Amino acid sequence: MTDPDDNRGNLMRFATVGVEFILTFALPMVGGLLLDFRLGTIPGFTLLGGAAGFALGLYRLIRQARTNRGGDGDGQDAGGH
């Protein structure tokens, strides 16, 4: 039988990662949208901000998954190479 406290901890960890991904994706996109409105270049900077935010969010998500798996998340093996 599983411990309810352990399930609650997993739920909070996954919720935190999800919220972090959404914010990392949304903030550059909103910044691009505001810049587009100011410069009249819709949708250029919105798309650029969305793509950059998605890439950054995905990078952070992968690093978090590696850290949770037991690695140090820096992409290096145990030998330091």
BAMAR-490951 format. One record per residue: residue in three letters; x, y, z of N, C-alpha, C in turn; residue number from 1. Coordinates in Angstrom, 1 decimal. Example, Ala and Ser with C-alpha at 12.3 -4.5 7.8 and 13.67 -1.06 7.14 Angstrom:
! BAMAR-490951
   code       nx       ny       nz      cax      cay      caz       cx       cy       cz   pos
    ALA     13.2     -5.7      7.8     12.3     -4.5      7.8     13.2     -3.3      7.8     1
    SER     12.8     -2.2      7.1     13.7     -1.1      7.1     12.9      0.0      7.9     2
***
This chain:
! BAMAR-490951
   code       nx       ny       nz      cax      cay      caz       cx       cy       cz   pos
    MET      0.8     -1.2      0.0      0.0      0.0      0.0      0.9      1.2      0.0     1
    THR      0.5      2.3     -0.7      1.3      3.5     -0.9      1.0      4.5      0.3     2
    ASP      1.9      5.2      0.6      1.8      6.3      1.6      1.1      7.5      1.0     3
    PRO      0.0      8.0      1.6     -0.6      9.2      1.1      0.2     10.4      1.1     4
    ASP      1.1     10.5      2.1      2.0     11.7      2.1      3.0     11.7      0.9     5
    ASP      3.5     10.5      0.5      4.4     10.3     -0.6      3.6     10.8     -1.9     6
    ASN      2.4     10.3     -2.0      1.6     10.7     -3.2      1.4     12.2     -3.3     7
    ARG      1.2     12.8     -2.1      0.9     14.3     -2.0      2.2     15.0     -2.4     8
    GLY      3.4     14.5     -2.0      4.7     15.1     -2.4      4.9     15.0     -3.9     9
    ASN      4.6     13.9     -4.5      4.7     13.7     -5.9      3.8     14.7     -6.6    10
    LEU      2.6     14.8     -6.2      1.6     15.7     -6.8      2.1     17.1     -6.8    11
    MET      2.6     17.6     -5.6      3.1     18.9     -5.5      4.4     19.1     -6.4    12
    ARG      5.2     18.2     -6.5      6.4     18.3     -7.4      6.0     18.4     -8.8    13
    PHE      5.1     17.6     -9.3      4.6     17.6    -10.7      3.9     18.9    -11.0    14
    ALA      3.1     19.4    -10.0      2.3     20.6    -10.2      3.3     21.8    -10.3    15
    THR      4.3     21.8     -9.5      5.3     22.9     -9.5      6.0     22.9    -10.8    16
    VAL      6.4     21.7    -11.3      7.1     21.6    -12.6      6.2     22.1    -13.7    17
    GLY      4.9     21.8    -13.7      4.0     22.2    -14.7      3.7     23.7    -14.7    18
    VAL      3.6     24.3    -13.5      3.4     25.7    -13.4      4.7     26.4    -13.9    19
    GLU      5.8     25.9    -13.5      7.1     26.5    -13.9      7.2     26.5    -15.5    20
    PHE      6.8     25.4    -16.1      6.9     25.3    -17.5      5.9     26.3    -18.2    21
    ILE      4.7     26.4    -17.7      3.7     27.3    -18.3      4.2     28.8    -18.1    22
    LEU      4.8     29.1    -17.0      5.2     30.5    -16.8      6.5     30.8    -17.7    23
    THR      7.4     29.8    -17.8      8.6     30.0    -18.6      8.2     30.2    -20.0    24
    PHE      7.1     29.5    -20.5      6.6     29.6    -21.8      5.8     30.9    -22.0    25
    ALA      5.0     31.3    -21.1      4.0     32.4    -21.3      4.7     33.7    -21.1    26
    LEU      5.6     33.9    -20.2      6.1     35.2    -20.0      6.9     35.8    -21.2    27
    PRO      7.8     35.1    -21.9      8.4     35.6    -23.1      7.4     35.9    -24.2    28
    MET      6.3     35.0    -24.2      5.3     35.2    -25.3      4.5     36.5    -25.0    29
    VAL      4.2     36.7    -23.8      3.4     38.0    -23.5      4.3     39.2    -23.7    30
    GLY      5.6     39.1    -23.3      6.5     40.2    -23.6      6.6     40.5    -25.1    31
    GLY      6.6     39.4    -25.9      6.6     39.6    -27.4      5.4     40.2    -27.9    32
    LEU      4.2     39.8    -27.3      3.0     40.4    -27.7      2.9     41.9    -27.3    33
    LEU      3.4     42.3    -26.2      3.4     43.7    -25.8      4.4     44.5    -26.7    34
    LEU      5.5     43.9    -27.0      6.4     44.5    -28.0      5.8     44.7    -29.4    35
    ASP      5.1     43.7    -29.8      4.4     43.7    -31.1      3.3     44.9    -31.1    36
    PHE      2.6     45.0    -30.0      1.6     46.1    -30.0      2.2     47.4    -30.0    37
    ARG      3.3     47.5    -29.3      4.1     48.8    -29.3      4.7     49.2    -30.7    38
    LEU      5.2     48.2    -31.4      5.9     48.4    -32.6      5.0     48.2    -33.9    39
    GLY      3.8     47.6    -33.6      2.9     47.3    -34.8      3.4     46.2    -35.7    40
    THR      4.1     45.2    -35.1      4.7     44.1    -35.9      4.0     42.8    -35.6    41
    ILE      2.8     42.8    -35.2      2.1     41.5    -34.9      2.1     40.6    -36.1    42
    PRO      2.4     39.3    -35.9      2.7     38.5    -34.8      4.2     38.2    -34.6    43
    GLY      5.1     38.9    -35.2      6.5     38.6    -35.2      7.1     38.3    -33.8    44
    PHE      7.1     39.3    -32.9      7.8     39.1    -31.6      7.0     38.2    -30.7    45
    THR      5.7     38.1    -30.9      4.9     37.1    -30.2      5.3     35.7    -30.5    46
    LEU      5.5     35.4    -31.8      6.0     34.0    -32.2      7.4     33.8    -31.7    47
    LEU      8.2     34.8    -31.8      9.6     34.6    -31.4      9.7     34.4    -29.9    48
    GLY      8.9     35.2    -29.1      8.9     35.0    -27.7      8.3     33.7    -27.3    49
    GLY      7.3     33.2    -28.0      6.7     31.9    -27.7      7.7     30.8    -28.0    50
    ALA      8.4     30.9    -29.1      9.4     29.8    -29.4     10.5     29.8    -28.4    51
    ALA     11.0     31.0    -28.1     12.1     31.1    -27.1     11.6     30.6    -25.7    52
    GLY     10.4     30.9    -25.3      9.9     30.5    -24.0      9.7     29.0    -24.0    53
    PHE      9.2     28.4    -25.1      9.0     27.0    -25.2     10.3     26.3    -25.1    54
    ALA     11.3     26.7    -25.8     12.6     26.1    -25.8     13.2     26.2    -24.4    55
    LEU     13.1     27.3    -23.7     13.6     27.4    -22.4     12.9     26.6    -21.4    56
    GLY     11.5     26.5    -21.5     10.7     25.7    -20.7     11.0     24.2    -20.8    57
    LEU     11.2     23.8    -22.1     11.5     22.4    -22.3     12.9     22.0    -21.8    58
    TYR     13.9     23.0    -21.9     15.2     22.8    -21.4     15.1     22.6    -19.8    59
    ARG     14.4     23.5    -19.2     14.3     23.4    -17.7     13.5     22.1    -17.3    60
    LEU     12.5     21.7    -18.1     11.8     20.5    -17.8     12.7     19.3    -17.9    61
    ILE     13.5     19.2    -18.9     14.4     18.1    -19.1     15.5     18.1    -17.9    62
    ARG     16.0     19.2    -17.6     17.0     19.3    -16.5     16.3     18.8    -15.2    63
    GLN     15.1     19.2    -14.9     14.4     18.8    -13.7     14.2     17.3    -13.7    64
    ALA     13.8     16.7    -14.9     13.6     15.3    -14.9     14.9     14.5    -14.7    65
    ARG     16.0     15.0    -15.2     17.3     14.4    -15.0     17.7     14.5    -13.5    66
    THR     17.4     15.6    -12.9     17.7     15.8    -11.4     16.9     14.8    -10.6    67
    ASN     15.6     14.7    -10.9     14.7     13.8    -10.2     15.1     12.3    -10.4    68
    ARG     15.7     12.0    -11.5     16.1     10.6    -11.9     17.3     10.2    -11.1    69
    GLY     18.0     11.2    -10.5     19.2     10.8     -9.7     20.5     11.4    -10.3    70
    GLY     20.5     12.0    -11.5     21.6     12.6    -12.0     21.8     14.0    -11.5    71
    ASP     22.9     14.7    -11.8     23.1     16.0    -11.3     22.5     17.1    -12.2    72
    GLY     22.0     16.7    -13.4     21.3     17.6    -14.3     22.3     18.4    -15.2    73
    ASP     23.6     18.2    -15.1     24.5     19.0    -15.9     24.9     18.4    -17.2    74
    GLY     24.4     17.1    -17.5     24.7     16.5    -18.7     26.1     15.8    -18.8    75
    GLN     26.8     15.8    -17.6     28.1     15.1    -17.6     28.0     13.8    -16.9    76
    ASP     28.8     12.9    -17.3     28.8     11.6    -16.7     29.6     11.6    -15.4    77
    ALA     29.6     10.5    -14.7     30.2     10.5    -13.3     31.7     10.7    -13.4    78
    GLY     32.4     10.5    -14.5     33.8     10.8    -14.6     34.1     12.2    -14.8    79
    GLY     33.1     13.1    -15.0     33.4     14.5    -15.1     33.8     15.0    -16.5    80
    HIS     33.6     14.1    -17.5     33.9     14.5    -18.9     32.8     15.1    -19.6    81
***
